[in-house]
């Protein structure tokens, strides 16, 4: 069965406590993937990684048009 983890700091990871849940196909009602079940520790790690990326990455120096392109993938 496929596993879908959290993407934190650019890497797919398990939940900190290893918990998962089954994602069920609504048509077949069969499980098709296991998904990392995040908790507070995972949220804290994600927020810390985002804060570091914002503080040390290009975002603070980027103008609005460049930031918008990064978020939308639009060339304009």
PQR file of N, CA, C, O and H, with PARSE charges and radii, in Angstrom:
ATOM      1  N   UNK A   1       0.853  -1.178   0.000 -0.4000 1.5000
ATOM      2  CA  UNK A   1       0.000   0.000   0.000 -0.0000 2.0000
ATOM      3  C   UNK A   1       0.897   1.240   0.000  0.5500 1.7000
ATOM      4  O   UNK A   1       1.944   1.262   0.648 -0.5500 1.4000
ATOM      5  N   UNK A   2       0.482   2.244  -0.718 -0.4000 1.5000
ATOM      6  CA  UNK A   2       1.251   3.487  -0.809 -0.0000 2.0000
ATOM      7  C   UNK A   2       1.288   4.204   0.544  0.5500 1.7000
ATOM      8  O   UNK A   2       0.335   4.144   1.321 -0.5500 1.4000
ATOM      9  H   UNK A   2      -0.368   2.226  -1.244  0.4000 1.0000
ATOM     10  N   UNK A   3       2.403   4.880   0.807 -0.4000 1.5000
ATOM     11  CA  UNK A   3       2.534   5.699   2.016 -0.0000 2.0000
ATOM     12  C   UNK A   3       2.661   7.157   1.606  0.5500 1.7000
ATOM     13  O   UNK A   3       3.417   7.492   0.695 -0.5500 1.4000
ATOM     14  H   UNK A   3       3.178   4.929   0.177  0.4000 1.0000
ATOM     15  N   UNK A   4       1.921   8.016   2.281 -0.4000 1.5000
ATOM     16  CA  UNK A   4       2.001   9.455   2.053 -0.0000 2.0000
ATOM     17  C   UNK A   4       2.406  10.092   3.373  0.5500 1.7000
ATOM     18  O   UNK A   4       1.664  10.041   4.354 -0.5500 1.4000
ATOM     19  H   UNK A   4       1.307   7.744   3.021  0.4000 1.0000
ATOM     20  N   UNK A   5       3.585  10.689   3.389 -0.4000 1.5000
ATOM     21  CA  UNK A   5       4.088  11.306   4.611 -0.0000 2.0000
ATOM     22  C   UNK A   5       3.934  12.814   4.583  0.5500 1.7000
ATOM     23  O   UNK A   5       3.397  13.387   3.635 -0.5500 1.4000
ATOM     24  H   UNK A   5       4.188  10.730   2.592  0.4000 1.0000
ATOM     25  N   UNK A   6       4.408  13.433   5.626 -0.4000 1.5000
ATOM     26  CA  UNK A   6       4.462  14.891   5.684 -0.0000 2.0000
ATOM     27  C   UNK A   6       5.704  15.344   4.931  0.5500 1.7000
ATOM     28  O   UNK A   6       6.734  14.671   4.966 -0.5500 1.4000
ATOM     29  H   UNK A   6       4.844  12.967   6.396  0.4000 1.0000
ATOM     30  N   UNK A   7       5.612  16.474   4.255 -0.4000 1.5000
ATOM     31  CA  UNK A   7       6.807  17.066   3.653 -0.0000 2.0000
ATOM     32  C   UNK A   7       7.189  18.243   4.541  0.5500 1.7000
ATOM     33  O   UNK A   7       6.519  19.275   4.560 -0.5500 1.4000
ATOM     34  H   UNK A   7       4.775  17.021   4.226  0.4000 1.0000
ATOM     35  N   UNK A   8       8.284  18.062   5.278 -0.4000 1.5000
ATOM     36  CA  UNK A   8       8.770  19.079   6.207 -0.0000 2.0000
ATOM     37  C   UNK A   8      10.220  19.351   5.872  0.5500 1.7000
ATOM     38  O   UNK A   8      11.037  18.432   5.824 -0.5500 1.4000
ATOM     39  H   UNK A   8       8.829  17.224   5.263  0.4000 1.0000
ATOM     40  N   UNK A   9      10.536  20.596   5.643 -0.4000 1.5000
ATOM     41  CA  UNK A   9      11.901  21.012   5.302 -0.0000 2.0000
ATOM     42  C   UNK A   9      12.400  20.278   4.054  0.5500 1.7000
ATOM     43  O   UNK A   9      13.569  19.905   3.958 -0.5500 1.4000
ATOM     44  H   UNK A   9       9.873  21.343   5.681  0.4000 1.0000
ATOM     45  N   UNK A  10      11.483  20.082   3.103 -0.4000 1.5000
ATOM     46  CA  UNK A  10      11.846  19.491   1.821 -0.0000 2.0000
ATOM     47  C   UNK A  10      11.961  17.984   1.789  0.5500 1.7000
ATOM     48  O   UNK A  10      12.341  17.422   0.763 -0.5500 1.4000
ATOM     49  H   UNK A  10      10.533  20.385   3.181  0.4000 1.0000
ATOM     50  N   UNK A  11      11.641  17.310   2.887 -0.4000 1.5000
ATOM     51  CA  UNK A  11      11.776  15.850   2.925 -0.0000 2.0000
ATOM     52  C   UNK A  11      10.475  15.211   3.404  0.5500 1.7000
ATOM     53  O   UNK A  11       9.833  15.702   4.332 -0.5500 1.4000
ATOM     54  H   UNK A  11      11.332  17.767   3.721  0.4000 1.0000
ATOM     55  N   UNK A  12      10.097  14.106   2.756 -0.4000 1.5000
ATOM     56  CA  UNK A  12       8.920  13.371   3.207 -0.0000 2.0000
ATOM     57  C   UNK A  12       9.282  12.605   4.476  0.5500 1.7000
ATOM     58  O   UNK A  12      10.293  11.904   4.517 -0.5500 1.4000
ATOM     59  H   UNK A  12      10.618  13.707   2.002  0.4000 1.0000
ATOM     60  N   UNK A  13       8.457  12.741   5.504 -0.4000 1.5000
ATOM     61  CA  UNK A  13       8.753  12.117   6.789 -0.0000 2.0000
ATOM     62  C   UNK A  13       7.514  11.431   7.358  0.5500 1.7000
ATOM     63  O   UNK A  13       6.381  11.754   7.002 -0.5500 1.4000
ATOM     64  H   UNK A  13       7.636  13.310   5.470  0.4000 1.0000
ATOM     65  N   UNK A  14       7.761  10.490   8.238 -0.4000 1.5000
ATOM     66  CA  UNK A  14       6.707   9.872   9.042 -0.0000 2.0000
ATOM     67  C   UNK A  14       6.227  10.893  10.075  0.5500 1.7000
ATOM     68  O   UNK A  14       6.895  11.901  10.308 -0.5500 1.4000
ATOM     69  H   UNK A  14       8.682  10.228   8.527  0.4000 1.0000
ATOM     70  N   UNK A  15       5.093  10.640  10.681 -0.4000 1.5000
ATOM     71  CA  UNK A  15       4.677  11.410  11.844 -0.0000 2.0000
ATOM     72  C   UNK A  15       5.685  11.146  12.961  0.5500 1.7000
ATOM     73  O   UNK A  15       6.270  10.065  13.029 -0.5500 1.4000
ATOM     74  H   UNK A  15       4.551   9.821  10.492  0.4000 1.0000
ATOM     75  N   UNK A  16       5.885  12.119  13.825 -0.4000 1.5000
ATOM     76  CA  UNK A  16       6.873  11.990  14.903 -0.0000 2.0000
ATOM     77  C   UNK A  16       6.611  10.753  15.763  0.5500 1.7000
ATOM     78  O   UNK A  16       7.549  10.094  16.212 -0.5500 1.4000
ATOM     79  H   UNK A  16       5.409  12.997  13.770  0.4000 1.0000
ATOM     80  N   UNK A  17       5.337  10.441  15.989 -0.4000 1.5000
ATOM     81  CA  UNK A  17       5.011   9.276  16.822 -0.0000 2.0000
ATOM     82  C   UNK A  17       4.737   8.019  15.994  0.5500 1.7000
ATOM     83  O   UNK A  17       4.375   6.979  16.545 -0.5500 1.4000
ATOM     84  H   UNK A  17       4.575  10.975  15.624  0.4000 1.0000
ATOM     85  N   UNK A  18       4.910   8.115  14.668 -0.4000 1.5000
ATOM     86  CA  UNK A  18       4.746   6.955  13.802 -0.0000 2.0000
ATOM     87  C   UNK A  18       3.312   6.580  13.462  0.5500 1.7000
ATOM     88  O   UNK A  18       3.078   5.586  12.775 -0.5500 1.4000
ATOM     89  H   UNK A  18       5.204   8.959  14.221  0.4000 1.0000
ATOM     90  N   UNK A  19       2.345   7.369  13.938 -0.4000 1.5000
ATOM     91  CA  UNK A  19       0.946   7.010  13.677 -0.0000 2.0000
ATOM     92  C   UNK A  19       0.586   7.266  12.213  0.5500 1.7000
ATOM     93  O   UNK A  19       1.115   8.176  11.575 -0.5500 1.4000
ATOM     94  H   UNK A  19       2.535   8.176  14.497  0.4000 1.0000
ATOM     95  N   UNK A  20      -0.324   6.442  11.701 -0.4000 1.5000
ATOM     96  CA  UNK A  20      -0.822   6.549  10.332 -0.0000 2.0000
ATOM     97  C   UNK A  20      -2.324   6.292  10.328  0.5500 1.7000
ATOM     98  O   UNK A  20      -2.881   5.757  11.286 -0.5500 1.4000
ATOM     99  H   UNK A  20      -0.754   5.703  12.220  0.4000 1.0000
ATOM    100  N   UNK A  21      -2.967   6.683   9.231 -0.4000 1.5000
ATOM    101  CA  UNK A  21      -4.361   6.300   9.028 -0.0000 2.0000
ATOM    102  C   UNK A  21      -4.539   5.863   7.584  0.5500 1.7000
ATOM    103  O   UNK A  21      -3.775   6.260   6.704 -0.5500 1.4000
ATOM    104  H   UNK A  21      -2.515   7.118   8.452  0.4000 1.0000
ATOM    105  N   UNK A  22      -5.558   5.040   7.348 -0.4000 1.5000
ATOM    106  CA  UNK A  22      -5.852   4.578   5.999 -0.0000 2.0000
ATOM    107  C   UNK A  22      -6.674   5.627   5.263  0.5500 1.7000
ATOM    108  O   UNK A  22      -7.647   6.155   5.800 -0.5500 1.4000
ATOM    109  H   UNK A  22      -6.179   4.717   8.063  0.4000 1.0000
ATOM    110  N   UNK A  23      -6.275   5.924   4.031 -0.4000 1.5000
ATOM    111  CA  UNK A  23      -7.075   6.757   3.145 -0.0000 2.0000
ATOM    112  C   UNK A  23      -7.921   5.808   2.305  0.5500 1.7000
ATOM    113  O   UNK A  23      -7.396   4.892   1.671 -0.5500 1.4000
ATOM    114  H   UNK A  23      -5.485   5.494   3.594  0.4000 1.0000
ATOM    115  N   UNK A  24      -9.227   6.031   2.303 -0.4000 1.5000
ATOM    116  CA  UNK A  24     -10.157   5.110   1.659 -0.0000 2.0000
ATOM    117  C   UNK A  24     -10.701   5.736   0.379  0.5500 1.7000
ATOM    118  O   UNK A  24     -11.130   6.890   0.366 -0.5500 1.4000
ATOM    119  H   UNK A  24      -9.653   6.775   2.818  0.4000 1.0000
ATOM    120  N   UNK A  25     -10.674   4.951  -0.696 -0.4000 1.5000
ATOM    121  CA  UNK A  25     -11.254   5.378  -1.971 -0.0000 2.0000
ATOM    122  C   UNK A  25     -12.770   5.455  -1.793  0.5500 1.7000
ATOM    123  O   UNK A  25     -13.391   4.449  -1.447 -0.5500 1.4000
ATOM    124  H   UNK A  25     -10.325   4.014  -0.686  0.4000 1.0000
ATOM    125  N   UNK A  26     -13.383   6.616  -2.018 -0.4000 1.5000
ATOM    126  CA  UNK A  26     -14.818   6.741  -1.771 -0.0000 2.0000
ATOM    127  C   UNK A  26     -15.678   5.913  -2.731  0.5500 1.7000
ATOM    128  O   UNK A  26     -16.822   5.589  -2.413 -0.5500 1.4000
ATOM    129  H   UNK A  26     -12.879   7.433  -2.299  0.4000 1.0000
ATOM    130  N   UNK A  27     -15.140   5.573  -3.890 -0.4000 1.5000
ATOM    131  CA  UNK A  27     -15.913   4.793  -4.857 -0.0000 2.0000
ATOM    132  C   UNK A  27     -15.903   3.303  -4.499  0.5500 1.7000
ATOM    133  O   UNK A  27     -16.946   2.648  -4.468 -0.5500 1.4000
ATOM    134  H   UNK A  27     -14.211   5.836  -4.149  0.4000 1.0000
ATOM    135  N   UNK A  28     -14.701   2.785  -4.230 -0.4000 1.5000
ATOM    136  CA  UNK A  28     -14.581   1.352  -3.945 -0.0000 2.0000
ATOM    137  C   UNK A  28     -14.690   1.030  -2.461  0.5500 1.7000
ATOM    138  O   UNK A  28     -14.922  -0.117  -2.080 -0.5500 1.4000
ATOM    139  H   UNK A  28     -13.854   3.317  -4.256  0.4000 1.0000
ATOM    140  N   UNK A  29     -14.524   2.039  -1.638 -0.4000 1.5000
ATOM    141  CA  UNK A  29     -14.511   1.887  -0.179 -0.0000 2.0000
ATOM    142  C   UNK A  29     -13.363   1.005   0.300  0.5500 1.7000
ATOM    143  O   UNK A  29     -13.425   0.401   1.370 -0.5500 1.4000
ATOM    144  H   UNK A  29     -14.335   2.971  -1.948  0.4000 1.0000
ATOM    145  N   UNK A  30     -12.319   0.946  -0.515 -0.4000 1.5000
ATOM    146  CA  UNK A  30     -11.130   0.175  -0.167 -0.0000 2.0000
ATOM    147  C   UNK A  30     -10.000   1.122   0.211  0.5500 1.7000
ATOM    148  O   UNK A  30      -9.859   2.182  -0.398 -0.5500 1.4000
ATOM    149  H   UNK A  30     -12.269   1.437  -1.385  0.4000 1.0000
ATOM    150  N   UNK A  31      -9.191   0.759   1.205 -0.4000 1.5000
ATOM    151  CA  UNK A  31      -8.026   1.585   1.514 -0.0000 2.0000
ATOM    152  C   UNK A  31      -7.034   1.533   0.350  0.5500 1.7000
ATOM    153  O   UNK A  31      -6.796   0.470  -0.224 -0.5500 1.4000
ATOM    154  H   UNK A  31      -9.305  -0.102   1.699  0.4000 1.0000
ATOM    155  N   UNK A  32      -6.464   2.680   0.011 -0.4000 1.5000
ATOM    156  CA  UNK A  32      -5.498   2.718  -1.092 -0.0000 2.0000
ATOM    157  C   UNK A  32      -4.148   3.262  -0.652  0.5500 1.7000
ATOM    158  O   UNK A  32      -3.153   3.080  -1.353 -0.5500 1.4000
ATOM    159  H   UNK A  32      -6.657   3.543   0.477  0.4000 1.0000
ATOM    160  N   UNK A  33      -4.096   3.926   0.498 -0.4000 1.5000
ATOM    161  CA  UNK A  33      -2.827   4.486   0.981 -0.0000 2.0000
ATOM    162  C   UNK A  33      -2.880   4.626   2.489  0.5500 1.7000
ATOM    163  O   UNK A  33      -3.950   4.729   3.089 -0.5500 1.4000
ATOM    164  H   UNK A  33      -4.904   4.074   1.068  0.4000 1.0000
ATOM    165  N   UNK A  34      -1.695   4.627   3.088 -0.4000 1.5000
ATOM    166  CA  UNK A  34      -1.574   4.991   4.496 -0.0000 2.0000
ATOM    167  C   UNK A  34      -0.949   6.379   4.536  0.5500 1.7000
ATOM    168  O   UNK A  34       0.002   6.671   3.811 -0.5500 1.4000
ATOM    169  H   UNK A  34      -0.826   4.543   2.601  0.4000 1.0000
ATOM    170  N   UNK A  35      -1.498   7.221   5.390 -0.4000 1.5000
ATOM    171  CA  UNK A  35      -1.095   8.620   5.475 -0.0000 2.0000
ATOM    172  C   UNK A  35      -0.582   8.902   6.883  0.5500 1.7000
ATOM    173  O   UNK A  35      -1.170   8.458   7.869 -0.5500 1.4000
ATOM    174  H   UNK A  35      -2.270   6.984   5.979  0.4000 1.0000
ATOM    175  N   UNK A  36       0.517   9.642   6.968 -0.4000 1.5000
ATOM    176  CA  UNK A  36       1.058  10.029   8.277 -0.0000 2.0000
ATOM    177  C   UNK A  36       0.016  10.860   9.022  0.5500 1.7000
ATOM    178  O   UNK A  36      -0.547  11.806   8.470 -0.5500 1.4000
ATOM    179  H   UNK A  36       0.995  10.003   6.167  0.4000 1.0000
ATOM    180  N   UNK A  37      -0.233  10.503  10.264 -0.4000 1.5000
ATOM    181  CA  UNK A  37      -1.201  11.218  11.099 -0.0000 2.0000
ATOM    182  C   UNK A  37      -0.429  12.176  11.996  0.5500 1.7000
ATOM    183  O   UNK A  37       0.134  11.776  13.015 -0.5500 1.4000
ATOM    184  H   UNK A  37       0.224   9.735  10.713  0.4000 1.0000
ATOM    185  N   UNK A  38      -0.412  13.430  11.609 -0.4000 1.5000
ATOM    186  CA  UNK A  38       0.388  14.424  12.312 -0.0000 2.0000
ATOM    187  C   UNK A  38      -0.194  14.830  13.647  0.5500 1.7000
ATOM    188  O   UNK A  38      -1.400  14.750  13.881 -0.5500 1.4000
ATOM    189  H   UNK A  38      -0.870  13.756  10.781  0.4000 1.0000
ATOM    190  N   UNK A  39       0.689  15.261  14.502 -0.4000 1.5000
ATOM    191  CA  UNK A  39       0.311  15.774  15.806 -0.0000 2.0000
ATOM    192  C   UNK A  39       1.025  17.094  16.070  0.5500 1.7000
ATOM    193  O   UNK A  39       1.570  17.714  15.157 -0.5500 1.4000
ATOM    194  H   UNK A  39       1.669  15.325  14.312  0.4000 1.0000
ATOM    195  N   UNK A  40       1.015  17.507  17.313 -0.4000 1.5000
ATOM    196  CA  UNK A  40       1.616  18.788  17.693 -0.0000 2.0000
ATOM    197  C   UNK A  40       3.105  18.844  17.361  0.5500 1.7000
ATOM    198  O   UNK A  40       3.589  19.867  16.879 -0.5500 1.4000
ATOM    199  H   UNK A  40       0.573  17.003  18.055  0.4000 1.0000
ATOM    200  N   UNK A  41       3.832  17.763  17.610 -0.4000 1.5000
ATOM    201  CA  UNK A  41       5.276  17.758  17.330 -0.0000 2.0000
ATOM    202  C   UNK A  41       5.544  17.963  15.841  0.5500 1.7000
ATOM    203  O   UNK A  41       6.499  18.646  15.469 -0.5500 1.4000
ATOM    204  H   UNK A  41       3.438  16.931  18.002  0.4000 1.0000
ATOM    205  N   UNK A  42       4.703  17.374  14.988 -0.4000 1.5000
ATOM    206  CA  UNK A  42       4.869  17.541  13.544 -0.0000 2.0000
ATOM    207  C   UNK A  42       4.569  18.977  13.127  0.5500 1.7000
ATOM    208  O   UNK A  42       5.277  19.551  12.300 -0.5500 1.4000
ATOM    209  H   UNK A  42       3.928  16.819  15.290  0.4000 1.0000
ATOM    210  N   UNK A  43       3.526  19.549  13.700 -0.4000 1.5000
ATOM    211  CA  UNK A  43       3.195  20.942  13.403 -0.0000 2.0000
ATOM    212  C   UNK A  43       4.320  21.866  13.856  0.5500 1.7000
ATOM    213  O   UNK A  43       4.680  22.802  13.142 -0.5500 1.4000
ATOM    214  H   UNK A  43       2.951  19.082  14.373  0.4000 1.0000
ATOM    215  N   UNK A  44       4.872  21.612  15.028 -0.4000 1.5000
ATOM    216  CA  UNK A  44       5.978  22.439  15.529 -0.0000 2.0000
ATOM    217  C   UNK A  44       7.197  22.353  14.613  0.5500 1.7000
ATOM    218  O   UNK A  44       7.837  23.366  14.330 -0.5500 1.4000
ATOM    219  H   UNK A  44       4.580  20.852  15.608  0.4000 1.0000
ATOM    220  N   UNK A  45       7.519  21.132  14.145 -0.4000 1.5000
ATOM    221  CA  UNK A  45       8.650  20.969  13.216 -0.0000 2.0000
ATOM    222  C   UNK A  45       8.400  21.710  11.908  0.5500 1.7000
ATOM    223  O   UNK A  45       9.305  22.353  11.375 -0.5500 1.4000
ATOM    224  H   UNK A  45       6.999  20.310  14.374  0.4000 1.0000
ATOM    225  N   UNK A  46       7.178  21.622  11.388 -0.4000 1.5000
ATOM    226  CA  UNK A  46       6.845  22.287  10.130 -0.0000 2.0000
ATOM    227  C   UNK A  46       6.916  23.806  10.269  0.5500 1.7000
ATOM    228  O   UNK A  46       7.428  24.490   9.383 -0.5500 1.4000
ATOM    229  H   UNK A  46       6.444  21.100  11.820  0.4000 1.0000
ATOM    230  N   UNK A  47       6.405  24.329  11.374 -0.4000 1.5000
ATOM    231  CA  UNK A  47       6.453  25.776  11.598 -0.0000 2.0000
ATOM    232  C   UNK A  47       7.894  26.247  11.743  0.5500 1.7000
ATOM    233  O   UNK A  47       8.260  27.288  11.196 -0.5500 1.4000
ATOM    234  H   UNK A  47       5.988  23.773  12.093  0.4000 1.0000
ATOM    235  N   UNK A  48       8.710  25.501  12.466 -0.4000 1.5000
ATOM    236  CA  UNK A  48      10.124  25.879  12.634 -0.0000 2.0000
ATOM    237  C   UNK A  48      10.852  25.866  11.291  0.5500 1.7000
ATOM    238  O   UNK A  48      11.653  26.759  11.012 -0.5500 1.4000
ATOM    239  H   UNK A  48       8.413  24.656  12.910  0.4000 1.0000
ATOM    240  N   UNK A  49      10.578  24.855  10.455 -0.4000 1.5000
ATOM    241  CA  UNK A  49      11.219  24.785   9.133 -0.0000 2.0000
ATOM    242  C   UNK A  49      10.761  25.937   8.250  0.5500 1.7000
ATOM    243  O   UNK A  49      11.569  26.525   7.531 -0.5500 1.4000
ATOM    244  H   UNK A  49       9.928  24.130  10.681  0.4000 1.0000
ATOM    245  N   UNK A  50       9.476  26.263   8.297 -0.4000 1.5000
ATOM    246  CA  UNK A  50       8.959  27.377   7.497 -0.0000 2.0000
ATOM    247  C   UNK A  50       9.545  28.706   7.965  0.5500 1.7000
ATOM    248  O   UNK A  50       9.895  29.555   7.145 -0.5500 1.4000
ATOM    249  H   UNK A  50       8.820  25.785   8.881  0.4000 1.0000
ATOM    250  N   UNK A  51       9.651  28.884   9.261 -0.4000 1.5000
ATOM    251  CA  UNK A  51      10.225  30.116   9.799 -0.0000 2.0000
ATOM    252  C   UNK A  51      11.673  30.265   9.351  0.5500 1.7000
ATOM    253  O   UNK A  51      12.089  31.346   8.935 -0.5500 1.4000
ATOM    254  H   UNK A  51       9.366  28.195   9.927  0.4000 1.0000
ATOM    255  N   UNK A  52      12.439  29.188   9.434 -0.4000 1.5000
ATOM    256  CA  UNK A  52      13.842  29.236   9.022 -0.0000 2.0000
ATOM    257  C   UNK A  52      13.951  29.523   7.525  0.5500 1.7000
ATOM    258  O   UNK A  52      14.790  30.321   7.107 -0.5500 1.4000
ATOM    259  H   UNK A  52      12.102  28.310   9.772  0.4000 1.0000
ATOM    260  N   UNK A  53      13.110  28.879   6.720 -0.4000 1.5000
ATOM    261  CA  UNK A  53      13.137  29.118   5.272 -0.0000 2.0000
ATOM    262  C   UNK A  53      12.788  30.570   4.968  0.5500 1.7000
ATOM    263  O   UNK A  53      13.380  31.174   4.074 -0.5500 1.4000
ATOM    264  H   UNK A  53      12.429  28.231   7.059  0.4000 1.0000
ATOM    265  N   UNK A  54      11.841  31.129   5.696 -0.4000 1.5000
ATOM    266  CA  UNK A  54      11.471  32.523   5.464 -0.0000 2.0000
ATOM    267  C   UNK A  54      12.590  33.463   5.893  0.5500 1.7000
ATOM    268  O   UNK A  54      12.939  34.390   5.162 -0.5500 1.4000
ATOM    269  H   UNK A  54      11.360  30.637   6.423  0.4000 1.0000
ATOM    270  N   UNK A  55      13.154  33.228   7.074 -0.4000 1.5000
ATOM    271  CA  UNK A  55      14.188  34.127   7.597 -0.0000 2.0000
ATOM    272  C   UNK A  55      15.493  34.041   6.817  0.5500 1.7000
ATOM    273  O   UNK A  55      16.162  35.055   6.617 -0.5500 1.4000
ATOM    274  H   UNK A  55      12.870  32.475   7.668  0.4000 1.0000
ATOM    275  N   UNK A  56      15.859  32.844   6.375 -0.4000 1.5000
ATOM    276  CA  UNK A  56      17.163  32.652   5.753 -0.0000 2.0000
ATOM    277  C   UNK A  56      17.097  32.469   4.240  0.5500 1.7000
ATOM    278  O   UNK A  56      18.130  32.480   3.571 -0.5500 1.4000
ATOM    279  H   UNK A  56      15.315  32.021   6.537  0.4000 1.0000
ATOM    280  N   UNK A  57      15.904  32.303   3.699 -0.4000 1.5000
ATOM    281  CA  UNK A  57      15.743  32.094   2.263 -0.0000 2.0000
ATOM    282  C   UNK A  57      15.525  33.404   1.523  0.5500 1.7000
ATOM    283  O   UNK A  57      15.744  34.477   2.086 -0.5500 1.4000
ATOM    284  H   UNK A  57      15.065  32.294   4.242  0.4000 1.0000
ATOM    285  N   UNK A  58      15.097  33.331   0.275 -0.4000 1.5000
ATOM    286  CA  UNK A  58      14.940  34.523  -0.554 -0.0000 2.0000
ATOM    287  C   UNK A  58      13.660  35.321  -0.297  0.5500 1.7000
ATOM    288  O   UNK A  58      13.549  36.449  -0.777 -0.5500 1.4000
ATOM    289  H   UNK A  58      14.919  32.460  -0.183  0.4000 1.0000
ATOM    290  N   UNK A  59      12.697  34.782   0.437 -0.4000 1.5000
ATOM    291  CA  UNK A  59      11.396  35.436   0.586 -0.0000 2.0000
ATOM    292  C   UNK A  59      11.449  36.875   1.088  0.5500 1.7000
ATOM    293  O   UNK A  59      10.791  37.731   0.496 -0.5500 1.4000
ATOM    294  H   UNK A  59      12.787  33.866   0.827  0.4000 1.0000
ATOM    295  N   UNK A  60      12.192  37.188   2.141 -0.4000 1.5000
ATOM    296  CA  UNK A  60      12.148  38.565   2.649 -0.0000 2.0000
ATOM    297  C   UNK A  60      12.661  39.597   1.644  0.5500 1.7000
ATOM    298  O   UNK A  60      12.287  40.767   1.718 -0.5500 1.4000
ATOM    299  H   UNK A  60      12.726  36.493   2.622  0.4000 1.0000
ATOM    300  N   UNK A  61      13.506  39.179   0.716 -0.4000 1.5000
ATOM    301  CA  UNK A  61      14.077  40.114  -0.254 -0.0000 2.0000
ATOM    302  C   UNK A  61      13.340  40.107  -1.587  0.5500 1.7000
ATOM    303  O   UNK A  61      13.672  40.880  -2.487 -0.5500 1.4000
ATOM    304  H   UNK A  61      13.810  38.229   0.656  0.4000 1.0000
ATOM    305  N   UNK A  62      12.351  39.248  -1.715 -0.4000 1.5000
ATOM    306  CA  UNK A  62      11.617  39.107  -2.969 -0.0000 2.0000
ATOM    307  C   UNK A  62      10.523  40.155  -3.067  0.5500 1.7000
ATOM    308  O   UNK A  62       9.857  40.455  -2.076 -0.5500 1.4000
ATOM    309  H   UNK A  62      12.082  38.620  -0.984  0.4000 1.0000
ATOM    310  N   UNK A  63      10.336  40.707  -4.238 -0.4000 1.5000
ATOM    311  CA  UNK A  63       9.203  41.603  -4.463 -0.0000 2.0000
ATOM    312  C   UNK A  63       7.921  40.801  -4.626  0.5500 1.7000
ATOM    313  O   UNK A  63       7.964  39.587  -4.824 -0.5500 1.4000
ATOM    314  H   UNK A  63      10.877  40.463  -5.043  0.4000 1.0000
ATOM    315  N   UNK A  64       6.796  41.470  -4.544 -0.4000 1.5000
ATOM    316  CA  UNK A  64       5.501  40.795  -4.644 -0.0000 2.0000
ATOM    317  C   UNK A  64       5.330  39.998  -5.934  0.5500 1.7000
ATOM    318  O   UNK A  64       4.863  38.861  -5.875 -0.5500 1.4000
ATOM    319  H   UNK A  64       6.761  42.457  -4.383  0.4000 1.0000
ATOM    320  N   UNK A  65       5.693  40.553  -7.114 -0.4000 1.5000
ATOM    321  CA  UNK A  65       5.518  39.760  -8.342 -0.0000 2.0000
ATOM    322  C   UNK A  65       6.323  38.460  -8.327  0.5500 1.7000
ATOM    323  O   UNK A  65       5.822  37.418  -8.750 -0.5500 1.4000
ATOM    324  H   UNK A  65       6.073  41.476  -7.161  0.4000 1.0000
ATOM    325  N   UNK A  66       7.555  38.515  -7.848 -0.4000 1.5000
ATOM    326  CA  UNK A  66       8.379  37.301  -7.789 -0.0000 2.0000
ATOM    327  C   UNK A  66       7.794  36.291  -6.810  0.5500 1.7000
ATOM    328  O   UNK A  66       7.766  35.094  -7.097 -0.5500 1.4000
ATOM    329  H   UNK A  66       7.961  39.361  -7.504  0.4000 1.0000
ATOM    330  N   UNK A  67       7.337  36.755  -5.674 -0.4000 1.5000
ATOM    331  CA  UNK A  67       6.736  35.859  -4.688 -0.0000 2.0000
ATOM    332  C   UNK A  67       5.475  35.216  -5.254  0.5500 1.7000
ATOM    333  O   UNK A  67       5.245  34.023  -5.059 -0.5500 1.4000
ATOM    334  H   UNK A  67       7.360  37.727  -5.441  0.4000 1.0000
ATOM    335  N   UNK A  68       4.665  35.996  -5.951 -0.4000 1.5000
ATOM    336  CA  UNK A  68       3.441  35.458  -6.552 -0.0000 2.0000
ATOM    337  C   UNK A  68       3.768  34.384  -7.576  0.5500 1.7000
ATOM    338  O   UNK A  68       3.101  33.350  -7.624 -0.5500 1.4000
ATOM    339  H   UNK A  68       4.852  36.965  -6.110  0.4000 1.0000
ATOM    340  N   UNK A  69       4.787  34.615  -8.395 -0.4000 1.5000
ATOM    341  CA  UNK A  69       5.188  33.605  -9.381 -0.0000 2.0000
ATOM    342  C   UNK A  69       5.645  32.322  -8.689  0.5500 1.7000
ATOM    343  O   UNK A  69       5.345  31.222  -9.154 -0.5500 1.4000
ATOM    344  H   UNK A  69       5.329  35.455  -8.356  0.4000 1.0000
ATOM    345  N   UNK A  70       6.359  32.462  -7.596 -0.4000 1.5000
ATOM    346  CA  UNK A  70       6.826  31.281  -6.867 -0.0000 2.0000
ATOM    347  C   UNK A  70       5.662  30.472  -6.310  0.5500 1.7000
ATOM    348  O   UNK A  70       5.709  29.242  -6.285 -0.5500 1.4000
ATOM    349  H   UNK A  70       6.602  33.355  -7.218  0.4000 1.0000
ATOM    350  N   UNK A  71       4.627  31.160  -5.866 -0.4000 1.5000
ATOM    351  CA  UNK A  71       3.477  30.474  -5.275 -0.0000 2.0000
ATOM    352  C   UNK A  71       2.559  29.854  -6.321  0.5500 1.7000
ATOM    353  O   UNK A  71       2.006  28.775  -6.105 -0.5500 1.4000
ATOM    354  H   UNK A  71       4.590  32.159  -5.886  0.4000 1.0000
ATOM    355  N   UNK A  72       2.396  30.530  -7.447 -0.4000 1.5000
ATOM    356  CA  UNK A  72       1.423  30.073  -8.442 -0.0000 2.0000
ATOM    357  C   UNK A  72       2.036  29.294  -9.585  0.5500 1.7000
ATOM    358  O   UNK A  72       1.331  28.577 -10.294 -0.5500 1.4000
ATOM    359  H   UNK A  72       2.845  31.406  -7.623  0.4000 1.0000
ATOM    360  N   UNK A  73       3.342  29.424  -9.774 -0.4000 1.5000
ATOM    361  CA  UNK A  73       3.984  28.784 -10.909 -0.0000 2.0000
ATOM    362  C   UNK A  73       3.743  29.526 -12.203  0.5500 1.7000
ATOM    363  O   UNK A  73       4.147  29.064 -13.270 -0.5500 1.4000
ATOM    364  H   UNK A  73       3.914  30.006  -9.197  0.4000 1.0000
ATOM    365  N   UNK A  74       3.090  30.669 -12.122 -0.4000 1.5000
ATOM    366  CA  UNK A  74       2.783  31.469 -13.312 -0.0000 2.0000
ATOM    367  C   UNK A  74       4.022  32.208 -13.794  0.5500 1.7000
ATOM    368  O   UNK A  74       4.773  32.741 -12.976 -0.5500 1.4000
ATOM    369  H   UNK A  74       2.762  31.045 -11.256  0.4000 1.0000
ATOM    370  N   UNK A  75       4.255  32.253 -15.108 -0.4000 1.5000
ATOM    371  CA  UNK A  75       5.430  32.971 -15.618 -0.0000 2.0000
ATOM    372  C   UNK A  75       5.281  34.483 -15.571  0.5500 1.7000
ATOM    373  O   UNK A  75       6.267  35.196 -15.754 -0.5500 1.4000
ATOM    374  H   UNK A  75       3.645  31.820 -15.772  0.4000 1.0000
ATOM    375  N   UNK A  76       4.079  34.991 -15.333 -0.4000 1.5000
ATOM    376  CA  UNK A  76       3.884  36.452 -15.308 -0.0000 2.0000
ATOM    377  C   UNK A  76       3.607  36.945 -13.916  0.5500 1.7000
ATOM    378  O   UNK A  76       3.419  38.144 -13.711 -0.5500 1.4000
ATOM    379  H   UNK A  76       3.278  34.412 -15.185  0.4000 1.0000
TER
END
